Amino acid sequence: MNRVDATSKVVERVDATLASELTSGADAFTFVGVPDVNGSIRGKAFRPAAFESALRHGTVMTDLLLALDPTDTPITDYTAFGIRSGAGDLLVRPDASTLHDLTWRPGWRICLATPSWLDDSPCELACREVLRRVLAALSELGYEALAALEYEVRIRDTDGSPLSTGISYSLSELERFDAFVAALAPALDALGVELTAVHTEAGPGLLELNLAARPGLRAADDATMTKMAVKGLAASMRLRASFLAKSVAGEEGSSGHIHLSCWRDGRNAFRAAGPAGSLPPVFSEAIAGVLDHLPAASLLLNPTVNSYKRLVPGWFAPVNVSWGVENRSAAVRAIIRPDHPELCRLECRRPGADANPYLALAAVVASAADGIRRHASPPPPVEGDAYARADLAQLPGSLESAIRAFDVDRLLREALDTRFSDYYVTSRAWELKAWRETVTDWERERYGRTV
């Protein structure tokens, strides 16, 4: 049975009673959305009867959703779909398991959806499906992924002033976010997302959100819902929330770290009983795989021009291929909890908060799976300051160099699907083109009077 058939079977099991419960309320709207290449949820809002029909039979949306940049401009470099092909239809099937209430918009719900091409074949370009394929490949090795994402979001008031002054892990600073956090917790609960902790970070207005670990696809769904909720809730409270990787020069940026462990038969395969030398082989192999592909994976972990401005030595944003045990200056941190084996995991610290959760997690899982498959060995762990190590290979420092690294990493491109990889590179090259055609205030101020 292919995925489309499996999805259809799930939808068929939604009986009339359940469908009625899901769509109750004369004034209700359900937003059926597909996460796009940039991580935004795009779709349509359906009234109850129309949503019930979509649950049973699917619906259609334009394939332009696959070909829009962050400013909503059509990417004209695509010819097989999008604006240059007439912006035809995709078949879209709501995933009833993702249906949740939006607490800040009474009467509204959201439901993620799976797109297919008009011939009913799977849409290999949809980012949620990219992650699903990568997780399936890991499962073929005998492991299931458990993942959690953590985000640093910058929150300002209507005047643009940050809510906090930038003292990390401060109780008094956290009080400035009280109203927002008090509303965010139940909003995430309603979305099925478990917020485990919050704390302030060393940047004005910077708040870190820690999410509970979940199976791979659910973890990315939770992260996507969290970003949507934070921005939507903030707007409803007349606040401004941004996941931009670098908002202000000279200040800490916003990260989107990924925590990952691999499980087999209900046990954490990464469980370790002692220090680095006693890491189980599969844990070491996964770390080696992530390190091997980290230059290329940067294109998905740091997907914008702005992303690379966050990657500054000393700002807890990794710049080289490195790993260490409980070492936050390294790109990959091995977290060992001998007394709590279920918590042993790796943390990839390279992603920015601007990364698409599905694609960032797919890149890390695919890399780890390749390391496990090859029984790869990592280099010795870094002790001390990884930024001070001149002997370590540097990671891409710009979107241009990340594209080059991705282009030559055949294994990662194939793990993500070469058709998707070509599609994704086109979207990143489009971002570069937009940047190169832009003249900034900085350029005018710096050069306008002297050249």
C-alpha positions in Angstrom: 0.0 0.0 0.0 1.4 3.4 -0.9 1.2 6.5 1.2 -1.7 8.0 -0.7 -3.7 4.8 -0.2 -2.8 4.7 3.5 -3.8 8.3 3.9 -7.1 7.6 2.1 -7.8 4.6 4.5 -7.2 6.8 7.5 -9.7 9.4 6.2 -12.2 6.7 5.4 -12.1 5.7 9.1 -13.4 9.1 10.1 -17.0 8.2 10.5 -20.0 10.5 10.3 -20.2 11.1 14.1 -16.5 12.0 14.4 -16.7 14.3 11.3 -19.7 16.1 12.9 -17.7 16.6 16.1 -14.7 17.9 14.2 -16.7 20.4 12.2 -19.3 21.5 14.8 -20.2 25.2 15.2 -22.1 27.3 12.6 -19.4 30.0 12.8 -16.4 27.6 12.8 -13.6 27.8 10.3 -10.9 25.2 9.8 -7.7 26.3 8.1 -6.3 23.4 6.1 -2.7 24.1 5.5 0.4 22.7 3.8 3.8 23.7 5.2 5.7 25.3 2.3 9.5 25.2 1.5 10.1 28.1 3.9 8.2 26.5 6.8 5.1 28.7 6.6 1.7 27.0 6.6 -0.3 28.0 3.5 -3.9 26.9 2.7 -7.6 27.7 2.9 -10.1 28.2 5.6 -13.2 25.9 5.2 -16.6 26.2 6.7 -17.9 23.1 8.5 -19.6 21.3 5.6 -16.7 22.0 3.3 -14.2 20.7 5.8 -16.2 17.6 6.3 -16.1 17.0 2.6 -12.4 17.7 2.4 -11.8 15.1 5.2 -13.7 12.5 3.2 -12.7 13.3 -0.3 -9.8 15.7 -0.3 -9.8 19.1 -1.8 -7.7 21.1 -4.3 -5.3 24.0 -3.9 -3.0 25.7 -6.4 0.5 24.3 -7.0 1.7 27.9 -6.7 2.1 27.0 -3.0 5.2 25.1 -4.0 6.6 28.1 -5.8 6.4 31.2 -3.6 9.2 33.0 -1.9 9.0 34.4 1.7 7.6 37.7 0.3 4.9 35.8 -1.7 6.6 36.5 -5.0 6.2 33.6 -7.5 9.5 31.9 -8.2 9.6 32.1 -12.0 12.6 29.7 -12.2 10.2 26.8 -11.8 8.6 25.7 -15.1 6.8 22.4 -14.4 4.5 24.0 -11.7 3.7 27.4 -10.3 3.1 30.6 -12.2 4.9 29.6 -15.5 2.8 26.4 -15.9 -0.5 28.1 -15.2 -0.6 27.4 -11.4 -2.6 24.3 -11.7 -4.1 22.2 -8.8 -2.7 19.9 -6.2 -4.8 17.3 -4.5 -4.8 18.0 -0.8 -6.0 15.6 1.9 -6.3 16.9 5.5 -4.6 14.8 8.2 -7.3 14.5 10.8 -4.7 13.6 13.5 -3.4 17.2 13.3 -6.7 18.9 13.8 -6.5 21.4 16.7 -8.2 24.5 18.1 -6.6 28.0 17.9 -7.2 29.5 21.3 -6.5 33.0 20.3 -9.1 32.8 17.5 -12.2 31.4 19.0 -14.1 29.1 16.6 -11.1 28.5 14.4 -9.1 25.3 14.0 -6.1 24.2 12.0 -5.4 20.9 10.2 -2.2 20.0 8.3 -2.6 18.3 5.0 -0.8 16.1 2.6 -0.5 17.3 -1.1 -0.4 15.0 -4.1 0.0 15.7 -7.8 -3.2 15.7 -9.9 -2.5 12.1 -11.0 -2.6 11.2 -7.3 1.1 10.4 -7.1 2.9 11.7 -4.0 4.3 15.2 -4.1 8.0 14.6 -3.6 8.5 18.4 -3.1 6.3 18.8 0.0 8.6 19.3 3.0 6.5 17.2 5.3 6.7 14.3 2.9 10.5 14.8 2.6 10.8 14.2 6.4 8.4 11.2 6.2 10.7 9.5 3.6 13.8 10.1 5.6 12.2 8.7 8.7 11.1 5.7 6.7 14.7 5.1 5.6 15.9 5.3 9.2 13.2 2.8 10.1 14.6 0.4 7.5 17.8 0.4 9.6 15.8 -0.7 12.6 15.6 2.7 14.4 12.9 5.2 15.1 13.7 8.9 15.7 12.7 10.8 18.8 13.3 14.5 18.4 12.7 17.8 20.0 13.3 21.4 18.8 14.1 24.4 20.9 13.6 28.0 19.7 14.8 31.4 20.6 12.2 34.0 19.6 12.5 37.7 19.8 9.5 39.5 21.1 8.9 43.3 21.0 6.0 45.6 21.9 4.1 47.7 19.4 6.8 50.4 19.5 9.5 47.9 18.6 11.0 47.9 22.0 12.1 44.4 23.3 10.2 43.0 26.2 13.5 42.2 28.1 16.9 43.8 28.4 18.8 40.7 27.6 19.9 39.0 30.8 20.0 35.2 30.3 18.2 32.8 32.7 16.8 35.7 34.7 13.6 35.3 36.8 13.1 39.1 37.0 13.6 39.3 33.2 11.2 36.4 32.6 8.5 38.4 34.5 8.4 40.8 31.5 7.0 37.9 29.4 4.4 36.8 32.0 1.3 37.7 30.1 2.6 36.2 26.9 3.8 32.9 28.4 0.5 32.6 30.4 -1.4 32.7 27.1 1.1 30.7 25.1 1.0 27.6 27.4 -2.7 26.8 26.9 -2.5 27.8 23.2 0.2 25.1 22.7 -1.7 22.6 24.9 -4.7 23.0 22.5 -2.4 22.4 19.6 -1.1 19.2 21.2 2.3 20.6 21.9 4.0 20.2 25.2 6.0 23.3 26.3 8.4 21.9 28.9 10.3 25.1 29.8 11.0 28.7 29.0 13.9 31.0 29.9 15.4 34.3 28.8 18.5 34.5 26.7 21.3 37.0 26.4 19.7 39.2 23.9 17.0 41.9 24.4 13.6 40.5 23.9 15.0 36.9 23.5 12.9 34.1 24.9 13.8 30.4 24.6 11.1 27.8 24.3 11.8 24.1 25.0 9.5 21.5 23.4 9.0 17.9 24.6 10.6 15.1 22.6 8.2 13.4 20.1 8.5 10.9 17.3 10.1 12.5 14.2 7.2 13.7 12.2 5.2 14.8 15.3 8.3 16.7 16.5 8.4 18.8 13.3 4.6 19.3 13.4 4.9 20.5 16.9 7.7 22.9 16.0 5.8 24.3 13.0 2.6 24.7 15.1 4.7 26.4 17.8 6.1 29.0 15.4 2.6 29.7 14.0 1.1 30.0 17.5 3.9 32.3 18.8 3.4 34.7 15.9 -0.4 34.5 15.9 -0.7 34.9 19.6 1.8 37.7 19.8 -0.1 39.6 17.1 -3.4 39.1 19.0 -1.7 40.7 22.1 -0.3 43.6 20.0 3.2 42.2 20.3 5.7 41.4 17.5 7.4 38.0 17.5 10.2 37.1 15.1 12.2 34.0 14.4 14.7 35.9 12.3 18.2 34.3 12.9 19.9 37.6 13.4 17.9 40.7 14.3 20.5 43.1 15.6 24.3 43.3 14.9 26.3 42.7 18.1 23.5 40.8 19.8 22.9 37.1 20.2 20.9 35.6 17.4 17.9 33.2 17.4 18.7 29.5 17.2 16.5 26.4 16.5 18.6 23.5 18.0 17.6 19.9 17.2 17.8 17.2 19.8 17.8 13.6 18.4 18.0 10.1 19.7 17.4 6.7 17.9 15.2 4.0 19.5 14.8 0.3 19.0 12.3 -2.0 20.7 11.3 0.7 23.1 14.8 1.5 24.3 17.1 4.4 23.5 20.0 3.1 21.4 22.0 6.2 22.4 21.9 5.3 26.1 25.4 5.7 27.6 26.7 4.5 30.9 29.7 6.9 31.2 32.0 9.4 29.5 32.7 9.9 25.8 34.8 6.8 25.4 31.8 4.6 26.4 29.3 6.0 23.9 27.4 3.1 22.2 28.5 2.5 18.6 25.3 3.6 17.1 25.5 6.9 19.0 29.1 7.5 17.7 28.1 6.5 14.2 25.2 9.0 14.2 27.4 11.8 15.4 30.0 10.9 12.6 27.2 11.0 10.0 26.0 14.4 11.1 29.5 15.8 11.1 30.3 14.4 7.6 27.2 16.0 6.1 27.1 19.2 8.2 28.6 21.5 5.5 25.9 20.4 3.0 23.2 20.2 5.6 23.8 23.9 6.4 21.7 24.8 3.4 18.7 23.4 5.2 19.7 24.3 8.7 20.6 27.9 7.7 18.4 28.6 4.7 18.5 32.4 4.3 21.0 35.1 3.7 20.4 36.4 7.2 21.0 32.9 8.8 24.8 33.2 8.3 25.0 36.5 10.3 24.0 34.5 13.4 27.1 32.2 13.0 29.6 34.3 14.9 32.4 32.7 17.1 31.6 33.1 20.8 27.9 33.5 20.4 27.0 29.8 20.9 26.5 29.5 17.1 28.9 26.9 15.7 31.2 27.7 12.8 33.3 24.5 12.4 32.8 20.8 12.1 33.1 19.8 15.7 31.5 17.7 18.5 32.0 17.3 22.2 30.4 15.9 25.3 28.3 18.5 27.0 30.2 21.2 24.9 28.0 24.1 23.8 30.8 25.6 21.7 30.7 22.6 19.3 28.4 22.0 16.4 27.2 18.7 17.8 26.8 18.2 21.5 26.6 14.7 23.0 24.3 14.8 26.0 24.9 11.9 28.4 22.6 11.1 31.3 23.8 7.7 32.8 21.1 7.9 35.5 18.4 8.7 32.9 19.3 6.7 29.7 16.1 7.9 28.0 17.6 11.4 27.9 20.9 10.5 26.1 20.9 12.3 22.8 22.8 14.4 20.3 22.1 18.1 19.9 22.7 19.8 16.6 23.4 23.4 17.4 23.9 24.7 13.9 20.2 25.4 12.9 18.8 28.9 13.1 15.3 29.7 14.3 14.5 30.6 10.6 15.0 26.9 9.4 12.0 24.9 8.2 11.5 22.3 11.0 10.7 19.5 8.6 13.7 20.1 6.4 16.2 20.8 9.2 15.2 17.6 11.0 15.2 15.7 7.7 18.8 16.8 7.1 20.0 15.8 10.6 18.2 12.4 10.5 19.4 11.6 7.0 22.9 12.4 8.0 22.8 10.4 11.2 21.2 7.4 9.3 24.1 7.5 6.8 26.6 7.4 9.6 24.8 4.4 11.1 24.6 2.6 7.8 28.4 3.1 7.1 29.4 2.4 10.7 31.3 5.7 10.5 33.6 6.9 13.2 33.8 10.5 14.5 37.0 12.4 15.2 38.0 12.8 18.8 35.6 15.0 20.8 36.6 18.7 21.3 37.4 19.6 24.8 37.3 23.3 25.7 36.5 26.1 23.2 35.8 24.7 19.8 35.9 28.3 18.3 39.6 28.4 19.2 40.5 25.3 17.2 42.1 26.4 13.9 42.6 22.8 12.9 38.9 22.1 12.5 37.2 22.4 9.1 35.1 25.5 8.7 31.4 25.3 7.9 29.8 27.4 5.2 29.8 31.1 6.1 27.3 32.2 3.5 24.3 31.0 1.5 26.5 30.8 -1.6 29.0 28.5 0.0 26.3 26.3 1.5 24.7 25.8 -2.0 28.1 24.7 -3.3 28.6 22.3 -0.4 25.1 20.8 -0.9 25.6 20.5 -4.7 28.6 18.1 -4.2 27.1 16.0 -1.4 25.5 13.2 -3.5 24.6 11.0 -0.5 22.6 13.7 1.3 20.9 14.9 -2.0 19.8 11.4 -2.7 18.6 10.8 0.9 16.4 13.8 0.6 15.4 12.8 -3.0 17.3 14.3 -5.9 14.1 15.9 -7.3 13.4 17.7 -4.0 17.1 18.6 -3.7 17.1 20.3 -7.2 13.8 22.1 -6.3 15.2 23.3 -3.0 18.5 24.6 -4.5 16.4 26.6 -7.0 14.5 28.2 -4.1 17.8 29.1 -2.3 19.4 30.5 -5.5 16.3 32.6 -5.8 16.9 34.1 -2.4 20.5 34.9 -3.4 19.2 36.6 -6.6 16.8 38.7 -4.6 19.6 39.7 -2.2 22.0 40.6 -5.0 19.4 42.9 -6.6 18.9 44.8 -3.4 20.7 48.0 -2.5 20.7 48.4 1.3 20.8 51.5 3.5 24.2 50.2 4.8 25.6 50.4 1.3 24.3 53.9 0.7 25.5 55.2 4.0 28.9 53.5 3.8 29.8 54.3 0.2 27.5 57.0 -1.0 29.7 60.0 -0.2 33.1 58.5 -0.8 33.0 56.5 -4.0 
